[in-house]
Amino acid sequence: MRRSMIPADARETLLDLIDEITVSLEELQDSEEAGELNLYGEGAKSVYVEVLEFIQQRWEESEEHGLDFDIEEKFPV
C-alpha cells in the first residue's frame, strides 16, 4: 500500500521508507531474474537490503509492519 506525499510523523515516514525500499527491491529482483541487473543495480540492491535489515533489527514494531521475513533470503545479494 503506497501512502501519499503529505507531512507525516516519524513512524509514518519509516513505514513509507519500508514500502519504497521493498518496491525497489522487488523491481531489482525482477531485473536480476531476467538477467538485466547491472553493476549499479547490484549495489543498490545491497544497500537496500542492508537498510531493511537495519530497520528490522532496531525497530521493535518491524515485524508487525511487514518485515517478518528473512530479508537476505527473499532478496539474496
Order of alpha helices (4+ residues) and beta strands (2+ residues): alpha-alpha-alpha
